[in-house]
Amino acid sequence: MNRVGGAQPTILDVAARAGVSKSAVSRVLSGTGRFSDETRERVERAAAELGYVANAMARGLVSGRTHTIGMLVRDASSMLYTALHAVMEQRASELGYRVVTTTGVGRVEDEKSALAALVSMRVDGLVVCSGLLPAADIAEFAPRIATVVAGRPELHPALSSVYCDEVDGGHQIADAVVDAGHRDVVVLSVPRADAITQHARSVAMTARIRMRGANAVDIDASFVRPAADIAADVVEMMRESGATAVMCPTDRMMLDLCDALDDLGVDIPSDVSVTGFDGVYPLASDWIGFSTLQQPVERIGREAIDLVIGRIDDPSRTVEHRSLRGTVLPGRTLRRR
């Protein structure tokens, strides 16, 4: 039974119930030091009867480790970040760590405060999944705690990182569009201030299309712009320049654009082809058939955890920047001309 009044039982309560010392309880529960089978059985029985749960943070104050990784995820509604989070939680668990997660609210100062809050919880390391927070703001934490950036190209000398090569990915999906015979292409361009990753890939798309000798027109796809307004601009470019394809920097933006174009009576891909970027389930499902650039999310997530734990174990470990290639998923939304 639990303590009177509903208070959480402590290690002292377990010791009193088991009839052993506090240090004996500590040794049994932590699995360290010497103790007899009888002592272990008495402590485990007392802990179960009292409903005692060891406090990981308290153990960390003694051992110097909490075996906890703090994770900042910019947008919990993003399928990419959700997929990354799931992979990293699984990998951390495999290696004996728990993950404590906080999400951003779209402002740099709030994300920086969120990182500080994680550090105050005595986490052993930080993984930052945000395309918004500047590297300098993240790097401030690196001298005190193992810190890794996941999911965005980050080459800061104090920050290890693992990410999909945005430029290569932008080039790959642009090549797919040009190879399908499209000569006039609209690229939805996201400002760097909105998202570092999306900006990089949209710039790469435009550059590659022009490098291949085709025409590329950028349309402002700032986050504050409604999909209906962007769709109206696309239709205007279809009329003015004869654009036959639209390239989006994310699958989510692609889905919103497809809905808005459908409202305007535009058929995809008969009237215009559309491509995306990310390739995360369920939008990567064959049933939907998006033509997109699929990021290696599984590798990014697992390697990010390996990197941060590597730096926890060896703070002098050399900073690493791991750039991984994505893969084009042909899909049904890119029509050959």
C-alpha positions in Angstrom: 0.0 0.0 0.0 1.1 3.6 -0.5 1.9 6.1 2.2 -0.9 7.8 4.1 -2.2 11.0 2.4 -1.2 9.8 -1.1 2.4 11.0 -0.8 4.9 9.2 -3.0 6.9 6.6 -1.0 10.6 7.3 -0.7 13.7 5.1 -0.4 13.5 5.5 3.4 10.0 4.0 3.4 11.3 1.1 1.4 14.2 0.6 3.8 11.8 0.7 6.8 9.4 -1.8 5.2 12.2 -4.2 4.2 14.1 -3.9 7.5 17.3 -2.9 5.8 19.5 0.2 5.5 18.9 3.0 3.0 22.3 2.2 1.4 21.2 -1.5 0.9 18.0 -0.3 -0.8 20.1 2.0 -3.1 22.4 -0.9 -4.0 19.6 -3.2 -4.9 17.6 -0.7 -6.9 20.6 0.5 -8.8 22.1 -3.0 -9.3 25.5 -1.9 -8.0 27.6 -3.0 -5.0 27.2 -6.2 -3.0 23.9 -7.6 -1.5 22.5 -11.0 -0.8 19.6 -12.7 -2.6 17.5 -12.4 0.6 18.2 -8.6 0.8 17.2 -8.2 -2.9 14.0 -10.1 -2.4 13.0 -8.1 0.7 13.7 -4.8 -1.0 11.9 -5.7 -4.2 8.9 -7.0 -2.3 8.8 -3.8 -0.1 9.1 -1.5 -3.2 6.3 -3.4 -4.9 4.0 -3.2 -1.8 4.6 0.5 -1.4 4.4 1.3 -5.1 7.8 2.9 -5.0 9.2 4.2 -8.3 12.9 5.3 -8.4 13.4 8.9 -9.4 15.8 9.0 -12.4 16.6 12.7 -11.8 17.6 12.0 -8.2 19.8 9.1 -9.2 21.4 11.4 -11.8 22.4 13.9 -9.1 24.4 11.1 -7.5 25.8 9.4 -10.6 26.2 12.4 -12.7 24.0 10.8 -15.4 20.3 10.7 -15.9 20.4 8.7 -19.1 17.9 11.2 -20.5 18.2 13.0 -23.8 16.4 16.3 -24.3 14.8 16.8 -27.7 13.5 20.1 -29.3 11.0 19.5 -32.1 10.0 22.6 -33.9 6.5 21.5 -35.1 4.9 18.5 -33.5 2.2 18.4 -36.3 4.9 17.9 -38.9 4.9 14.4 -40.2 8.7 14.6 -40.8 9.4 15.7 -37.2 6.9 13.1 -35.9 8.7 10.3 -37.8 12.1 11.5 -36.7 10.9 11.7 -33.1 9.6 8.1 -33.2 12.9 6.8 -34.7 15.0 8.6 -32.1 12.9 7.4 -29.2 13.3 3.9 -30.4 17.1 4.2 -30.9 17.5 5.9 -27.5 15.6 3.1 -25.8 17.8 0.5 -27.4 20.8 2.2 -26.0 19.3 2.6 -22.5 18.2 6.3 -22.7 14.9 8.0 -22.3 13.8 11.0 -24.4 12.2 14.2 -23.0 10.6 16.3 -25.7 9.6 19.9 -26.0 8.1 21.6 -29.0 8.7 25.1 -30.5 6.0 27.6 -31.1 7.5 29.3 -34.2 9.7 31.9 -32.5 13.4 31.8 -32.0 13.4 33.2 -28.5 10.8 30.5 -27.4 12.9 27.7 -28.9 16.0 28.9 -27.2 14.1 29.1 -23.9 12.9 25.5 -24.5 16.5 24.3 -24.8 17.4 26.1 -21.6 14.5 24.4 -19.9 15.7 21.0 -21.1 19.2 21.7 -19.8 17.8 22.7 -16.4 16.2 19.2 -16.2 19.8 17.8 -16.1 19.4 15.9 -19.4 22.7 14.3 -20.6 22.4 15.5 -24.1 20.4 17.6 -26.6 19.0 16.8 -30.0 17.6 19.8 -31.9 15.1 19.2 -34.7 14.4 22.7 -36.0 14.8 24.6 -39.2 14.3 27.9 -37.5 16.7 28.3 -34.6 20.0 29.8 -35.7 23.2 27.8 -35.2 24.8 30.4 -32.9 21.9 30.1 -30.5 22.2 26.3 -30.4 26.0 26.4 -30.1 25.7 28.4 -26.9 24.7 25.1 -25.1 27.4 22.9 -26.7 30.2 23.7 -24.3 28.1 22.5 -21.4 26.2 19.6 -22.8 26.5 17.1 -25.8 24.4 18.7 -28.6 23.5 17.4 -32.0 21.3 19.0 -34.8 19.1 16.5 -36.7 17.3 17.0 -39.9 18.9 20.1 -41.3 22.2 20.9 -42.9 24.3 22.4 -40.1 28.1 22.9 -40.4 28.8 24.9 -37.3 32.2 23.9 -35.9 30.8 23.3 -32.4 27.7 21.2 -33.5 27.6 17.7 -34.8 24.8 17.1 -37.3 23.1 14.5 -39.4 20.7 15.5 -42.3 19.5 14.9 -45.7 21.5 16.8 -48.3 19.0 19.5 -49.2 20.9 20.7 -52.3 21.4 17.2 -53.7 17.8 16.4 -53.0 16.6 19.6 -54.7 18.8 18.7 -57.7 17.5 15.1 -57.9 13.8 16.0 -57.9 14.4 18.9 -60.3 16.2 16.4 -62.7 13.1 14.2 -62.5 10.9 17.1 -63.5 13.1 18.1 -66.5 13.7 14.5 -67.5 9.9 14.1 -67.7 9.9 16.8 -70.4 8.8 19.9 -68.5 10.4 23.1 -69.8 8.5 25.7 -67.8 8.4 25.1 -64.1 7.1 27.0 -61.1 9.0 26.6 -57.8 7.4 27.5 -54.5 10.1 29.4 -52.7 10.2 29.6 -48.9 12.2 32.4 -47.2 15.2 31.4 -45.1 13.6 33.2 -42.1 10.6 30.8 -42.3 12.6 27.5 -42.6 16.3 27.0 -43.3 15.8 23.6 -44.9 12.9 24.5 -47.1 14.7 27.6 -48.4 17.8 25.6 -49.3 15.9 22.9 -51.2 13.7 25.4 -53.1 16.8 27.4 -54.1 18.5 24.2 -55.3 15.4 23.3 -57.4 15.4 26.6 -59.2 19.2 26.5 -59.8 19.1 23.0 -61.2 16.1 23.6 -63.5 17.9 26.6 -65.0 21.2 24.7 -65.2 19.4 22.1 -67.3 18.3 24.8 -69.7 14.6 24.9 -68.6 12.7 27.9 -67.3 12.0 28.3 -63.6 9.8 30.9 -62.0 9.8 31.4 -58.2 6.5 32.0 -56.4 6.6 33.3 -52.8 5.4 30.5 -50.5 6.0 32.3 -47.2 4.2 30.5 -44.3 1.8 33.4 -43.8 0.4 33.0 -47.4 -2.8 30.9 -47.7 -2.6 28.0 -50.0 -5.5 29.5 -52.0 -3.4 32.6 -52.8 -0.4 30.5 -53.9 -2.7 28.3 -56.1 -4.0 31.5 -57.7 -0.5 32.6 -58.5 0.3 29.1 -60.0 -2.8 29.3 -62.3 -1.7 32.7 -63.5 1.8 31.4 -64.3 0.2 28.5 -66.2 -1.7 31.0 -68.3 1.2 33.5 -68.8 4.2 31.3 -69.2 2.7 27.9 -70.0 4.1 26.3 -66.8 3.4 22.6 -66.8 4.9 21.7 -63.4 5.0 23.0 -59.9 7.7 22.0 -57.3 6.9 22.2 -53.6 9.5 22.2 -50.8 7.5 19.8 -48.6 4.8 17.1 -49.1 2.5 19.0 -46.7 2.7 22.1 -48.8 2.1 19.9 -51.9 -1.0 18.5 -50.4 -2.4 21.9 -49.5 -1.6 23.2 -53.0 -3.3 20.2 -54.7 -6.4 20.8 -52.6 -6.4 24.5 -53.6 -5.8 23.8 -57.3 -8.6 21.3 -57.3 -10.9 24.0 -55.9 -9.9 26.1 -58.9 -10.7 23.3 -61.3 -7.1 22.4 -62.1 -6.5 18.7 -62.7 -3.3 17.0 -61.4 -1.4 15.8 -63.3 -3.4 16.3 -66.6 -3.3 20.1 -66.3 -0.1 20.5 -64.2 2.4 18.2 -62.6 3.2 18.7 -58.9 6.2 17.4 -56.9 7.0 17.5 -53.1 9.8 16.8 -50.7 10.1 14.6 -47.6 8.5 11.3 -48.5 7.3 10.5 -45.0 4.4 8.0 -44.5 1.5 8.3 -45.0 2.0 10.9 -47.7 4.6 8.6 -49.3 2.0 5.9 -49.6 1.5 4.4 -53.1 -2.2 5.0 -52.7 -1.6 8.7 -52.6 1.1 8.6 -55.3 3.0 11.8 -54.6 6.0 12.3 -56.7 8.6 13.4 -54.1 12.1 13.3 -52.7 12.2 10.9 -49.8 14.5 11.7 -46.9 16.4 8.9 -45.2 14.5 9.5 -41.9 15.4 6.2 -40.3 19.1 6.8 -40.8 18.9 10.4 -39.7 17.1 9.6 -36.5 19.3 6.6 -35.5 22.6 8.3 -36.4 21.6 11.5 -34.5 21.1 9.5 -31.3 24.3 7.6 -31.9 26.2 10.9 -32.3 24.8 12.5 -29.1 25.4 9.5 -27.0 28.9 9.2 -28.4 29.5 12.8 -27.3 28.0 12.1 -23.9 30.4 9.2 -23.4 33.4 11.1 -24.8 33.0 15.0 -24.7 36.3 15.3 -26.6 34.9 13.4 -29.6 35.4 15.2 -32.9 32.4 17.1 -34.2 30.9 15.3 -37.2 28.6 16.5 -40.0 26.9 13.6 -41.8 25.2 14.4 -45.1 22.8 11.6 -46.3 21.3 11.3 -49.8 17.5 11.1 -50.4 15.7 9.1 -53.1 13.3 10.2 -55.7 9.8 8.5 -55.5 8.3 8.8 -59.1 4.7 8.7 -58.0 1.6 9.6 -60.1 1.6 13.4 -59.8 4.5 13.9 -62.2 3.3 13.4 -65.8 5.6 12.8 -68.7 5.1 15.3 -71.5 
